[in-house]
Amino acid sequence: MPTTRILAVSGSLRATSLNTAVLTAASMLTPPETEIVFYSGLADLPAFNPDLDTGEPPRPVQILRHEIGKADGLLISAPEYARG
């Protein structure tokens, strides 16, 4: 049974995303005691606005916060634009 839970977040929504491919490759190299869980709700998240971050957040934000809370670590692969 896995003892370490890693939440993998791809910053790209493209079907053929290299960022998702990197996370998939990482999951194949993970030791058996580590579980990689892929977060799939990126497209549902609203744009971040600190002025609106009060009270009860939208359901997609609640889900992401819950998943982060259950994770022992985060693995984020974010797109690079124009060699930024």
C-alpha positions as CSV (number, residue, x, y, z in Angstrom):
1,M,0.0,0.0,0.0
2,P,1.4,3.5,-0.9
3,T,2.7,5.6,2.0
4,T,3.3,8.7,0.0
5,R,0.6,10.5,-2.0
6,I,1.7,13.0,-4.7
7,L,-0.8,15.2,-6.4
8,A,0.4,15.8,-10.0
9,V,-0.9,19.0,-11.7
10,S,-0.4,19.7,-15.4
11,G,-0.6,23.4,-16.3
12,S,-1.7,22.6,-19.8
13,L,-5.1,21.6,-21.0
14,R,-3.9,20.4,-24.5
15,A,-4.7,16.8,-25.3
16,T,-1.1,16.2,-26.4
17,S,0.5,18.2,-23.7
18,L,4.2,17.7,-23.1
19,N,3.6,18.8,-19.5
20,T,1.1,15.9,-18.9
21,A,3.5,13.5,-20.7
22,V,6.3,14.5,-18.2
23,L,4.0,13.8,-15.3
24,T,2.9,10.5,-16.8
25,A,6.6,9.5,-17.2
26,A,7.3,10.5,-13.6
27,S,4.5,8.3,-12.4
28,M,6.0,5.4,-14.3
29,L,9.3,5.9,-12.4
30,T,7.8,6.3,-9.0
31,P,8.7,3.7,-6.3
32,P,5.9,1.3,-5.3
33,E,5.3,3.0,-2.0
34,T,4.4,6.3,-3.8
35,E,1.1,7.0,-5.4
36,I,0.8,9.7,-8.1
37,V,-2.7,11.1,-8.3
38,F,-3.4,13.2,-11.4
39,Y,-5.5,16.4,-10.8
40,S,-8.0,16.7,-13.8
41,G,-10.0,19.8,-12.8
42,L,-7.8,22.6,-14.1
43,A,-10.3,23.6,-16.8
44,D,-13.0,24.1,-14.2
45,L,-11.1,26.5,-12.0
46,P,-12.0,30.2,-12.2
47,A,-9.3,32.8,-12.8
48,F,-7.8,33.7,-9.5
49,N,-8.9,37.0,-8.0
50,P,-7.9,37.7,-4.4
51,D,-10.9,40.1,-4.1
52,L,-13.2,37.2,-4.6
53,D,-11.3,34.8,-2.3
54,T,-13.7,35.2,0.6
55,G,-16.4,33.1,2.1
56,E,-17.3,29.8,0.4
57,P,-15.1,29.2,-2.7
58,P,-16.6,27.7,-5.9
59,R,-16.9,23.9,-5.9
60,P,-13.8,23.4,-8.2
61,V,-11.7,25.4,-5.8
62,Q,-13.0,23.3,-2.8
63,I,-12.1,20.1,-4.7
64,L,-8.5,21.3,-5.5
65,R,-7.9,22.4,-1.9
66,H,-9.2,19.1,-0.6
67,E,-6.9,17.2,-3.0
68,I,-3.9,19.3,-1.9
69,G,-4.8,18.7,1.7
70,K,-4.7,14.9,1.2
71,A,-1.4,15.0,-0.6
72,D,2.1,14.6,0.9
73,G,3.5,16.6,-2.0
74,L,2.8,18.4,-5.2
75,L,4.4,17.8,-8.6
76,I,3.5,20.6,-11.0
77,S,4.5,20.7,-14.7
78,A,3.8,24.1,-16.1
79,P,4.0,25.3,-19.7
80,E,6.8,27.5,-21.0
81,Y,5.8,30.2,-23.4
82,A,8.3,32.0,-25.7
83,R,11.3,30.6,-23.7
84,G,10.0,32.4,-20.6
